[in-house]
Amino acid sequence: MYVIGIDGGGTNSRATLCDEMGHVYALAKAGPVNQNSVSIQKVEAEFQLLMQNLRQQAPEHFQQVSYVFAGVAGTGKEEARLRVHEILEDLRPLNASIEVKHDGYNALYAGTLGEPGVVQISGTGSLTFGMNSQGNTARAGGWGYLIGDEGSGYALGRDALSAMAKEQDGWGEPTSLSDYILNQFEVKNPHDIIPHIYNQSHPRQHIANLSRYVMDAAINHDTVAQNIIQKAAHDLSEQIRAVVTKLFDKHQKVPVVLTGGVFTRADLFTPYINQTFDQYNINIDLIEPKLTPLGGAVIAAFRASDMQVNSGFVNQFIQTTRDGLE
């Protein structure tokens, strides 16, 4: 059986044509398809590029595809989801069914391989998404940096800047974060950082980039940085708990997938997260993704078509993409 999985993001998008054994026959890349940041005309053009590339790489397999799953950023609302569905209707293989969901499914299934659970996405922003065995879903976070994004790279960077400013003004603890930040912006006076931040058209990403210095400082025993990490872990724990308690029984063990740039050093956060859930007497299992979100989209395609992937799917999918398809 052949399926197409699509991971549609706000920066770039990927699609693959794959079978249940994990063999990848085609892989395509394109630009952003999030309707919150680009026009619908742009979205349509990027999906056309993805599907045309898959068709050109594997024309015979393309015609045999039975299911297309697209996990796409910015499709939380039904109107946006239907727009993507309509676009794919015109691009799909002739007999293929289509399902469009938001990209949280890709991230979740990349860790649980189609099983129920919760995913905590913490990159520039943060979002918690979960699904139980009845197919019920819930989410927390995802409010954006002006309202929320607790536990995100942006939150870590913002708190680092705040710690530097407090130290400069004389009411904060001394911290090595100040030196990290001054070196990053190549300035000597902390006040010179202000235009570097406020004159940016998209300051959120620049602030989020500072999160790596919080991790470095925490590893080097900087107390202020460690407190920032602990605060972020607490905020993430509360988001995860909100989703877990909505979907799962109290004594049910729930897999929680940790994904996103913040969790490149998951070891700094997991002790605090586990400690919080021990206090609440909630049983969770923190896990790393086994696949990329694109692999999660493929798993979603097979799950939607009521088919289990072969036991060797994960290793085969990773091997074929590692050989140069991704």
N, C-alpha and C positions, 0 to 999 in steps of 0.2 A: 504494500500500500504506500502511496506517495502523498505527501502533504507539503504545504507551504506555510512556513512560520515567518511572521513579520514582527520586528521590534522597531516601532516607530517612535522616534524621540524628538526632543526640542532642538537638538544640535545636529544629529545625523540619524539615519535609519538604515536598517539592514534586513535582508530577507534571504531565506534559504529554501531549497527544495530537497526533501530528505525522505528516507523510508524508515520503517519501524526498527530496522537493524542499526540505524545510526549512520548509514551511508549518505553522504552529502553529494548531490549531483550538480548543484549550482548555488552560487552565493552572489548577492548583489548589494551594493552600497548606494545610498543617496543622501539627500539633505534633510532638513527638518520638516516634520509633518504635524507639528502641534498648532492647531488652529488658533490658539491664544497668542501666538507670536508671529505667524505668517498667514498670508491670504489663502483662501480656499483654492485659488488658481495655482498657487505654489504647491499646496498639498497634493493636488491632482497631478501636477507635473512630476513630483517626486515619486508618487506611487506608480505612475506610468513608467518611469525610468527603472524602478525596481522590478516590475513584472516583465518588462521587455527584456531586461538583462537575463532574468531567469529563463525566459522562453528561448533566447538565443543560445544560452549555454547548454541547455538540455531540452531541445524541442520535443523529442519523443516522450520523455518523462513528464514534461509539462502538461501534455494533453491527457495524461493518465492521473493527474492529481485529483484526489477526491475531496480534499478539505483544505481550506485556507483559514488560518487564524491570524488575526492582526491585533497585537497588543499595542495601543497607540496612546502616547501622551496627549492630554487635552481632550479626551473623549469621555470624561466623567458625566457629562450631560448627554441626555438622549439625542438631542438635536445634532450635536457634534458627532456622535457615534453613527447616526444614520447617514450623515454626509459621507463619512469614510466608507460605509457599507455600499452606498450608491456608486461611489467611485470604483470600488473593487468589483462590483457587479459587471461593469463594462470591461474589466481587465482580466478577470478570472479565467482559468481553463473551463471549457464548455460545461462539464458536468460537476464542477466543484461546488460544494457548499461553503458558505462564508460565515465567520463569526468575528465580530469586532468588540473588543473590550479595552479597558484602559491598561496602561503598561505595567501596573502593579501585578497583574497576573503573570507576566513574563518573569518578573523578579521573584515572585513567590515560588513558581514552579521550577525555577532554576535551582532552588534549594530542596524543595519537597518532592520534586519529580511528579507533580500532579496530585499529591496528597494534601489534605487540609493542613492549615497552619497559619502562621503570621510572618510577614516580612517587614523588617525595619530598614527602610531606605534612608541613608544619611550621607548625602553628598553635599553639594552647595546648599541645598535645602533639605528638608526631612519630611518623611511621610511613612505612616504605619498602615498596613493593609492586611486583612485576614479573611479566611474563608473556612467554614466548618464542613462537616461531612454531609450536612443537608443542603449545601450550596449557598447558605446565607453568608453575606459579607458585611464587613464593617471597616471603617477607616478612622484614623486620627491624624492630626497634623495636616500638612499640605496647604497651610494658610498663606504662605509667602512670607518674605522677610520683614515686611512692615507690620505684620500681625503676629506671626509665629516663627516657624522654622527652628524651634528648640532642638538642641542636640545636633545641629547641622554644622557643616564646615563654616558657614557664615556666622553662626552663633559663637563658635570657638574663636574665629578671627575678631569678631566684634568685642568679645570679652577680653581678648588680648590687648586690643587697642585701648579699651577702657582701663585695664590694669596699668598700662604704660602712662596714660594721662593722669591717673590718680597718684602714681609714684612721682611724676613730674610736679604735681601740685602740692605734694607733701602730705597727703592723707591716705596714701596707699602703701602697701608693703613693697620693699625692694624686690625686683624681679629681673631675671635675665631676659625676659620677653622684650624689654625696652631695647636692648642691644640687637636682638634678632630683628626687630621691626625697623630700627634705624638703618641697619645694614641693608635690609630688603629695599627700602626706599632711597637708599644712598644719600641720607641727610644726617646732620649732626645734631640739629635742634629738633626736639619732638614736635614743636609747633609747625615746623616746615612740612610735616606730614599732612596737615589739614588740606591744603590745595590738592595734594596727590590723591586724596580720597574724594573730596567734594566736587572736584572738577571732572571726575570720570563720568562718562555717559552711562556706564554700568558698574557702579562701585561695588555692588554685591559680590561679584566674582573676585574682585581684587581683595576684598576683605576675607572672603572664604579661603583664598590662597594662603593666608596667614595661619591657617589651622595647623599646617605641618610644623610650624615653629612652636605651637603650644605642645604638640606631642614630643618634639625634640627636647624642649625645656623640662617637660614632666619626666621624661626618661632620665634627664640629668638632675633630678631631685629638686627642681624648682617648686617650692610650695605653692606659689600663686598659680602656676600652670597646672599642678596636680589638682588644685581646688576647682579650676575651670573644667578639667576633665571630669571630676566627680559630679559637678553640677550638671554637665551635659548628659552624663550617664543616668543621673536621677531623672532628668526630663524625659529621656528616651524610655526609661523604665515605666514612667507614668503613662506615656503614649501607648506602649506595648500592653500595659495592664488594662487600659481602657478598652482595647480591642479584644484582648483575651477574655475578659469578663463578660463582654457582650455575646461572645460566640461559643464559649466552651464551658463545660462543667468544671467546678472548682478543683476537683481531684484528677482531672484529665491531663495527661502529659501533652504539652503543646510544643511542636517544633517552631522555633523562631529563627528565621533566616536573617542574617546580618549582612547587608550589602551597601555599597557606596564607598566613596573615597575616605570617609572618616574611619571606616573599619579596615583600612590597610594596617592599622595598629589596633585591631579589635582587643588585643590583650590588655590594653590600657582601660578599656571600658567594661569588659565582661565581668571582672570581679565585683564591681559596684552593682551591675545589673543583677547578677545572681544573688547578691546580698539583699537587694531590695525585694526580690521575689521570695526569698527564704523568709523574710519578715512577714510577707503577706500570705505565706503558706500556699503559694501557687507554683505548680510544677511545670517548668518550661525547660526546653533543651535548645540552647543556643548553637546554631550550626552555620557553617559557611556555605555559599552557593557551590553546587557541584558543576554547574554549567554557566555559560553566559546568559544574559537575558534572551538572546536570540534562541539559544537552546531551550530556554523556558517556553518560548513561543511555540516551538515545535512540539514540546510535551503537551502544551495546551491544545494544539491541533489534534493530536492523537486522542487526548482525553475527551475532547468535544465529540469525536467520532466514535466514542465508546470502545476504544482499542488500547490495550496495554502495550507499551514499548517492550522490545526484547530486553532480556536481562543484561546483555552486553551493550545496550544502546549508548550509555554514557561514555564508556571508554572509546567506542567506535566513533562517536560524534566528535569527541575531543581530538582523536587521532586524525580524522579526515580534515578537520578545520585547521589543526596544527600543521598539516602538510602543505599549507599554502592557500587554502580556500578562504581563510579569514585573516 
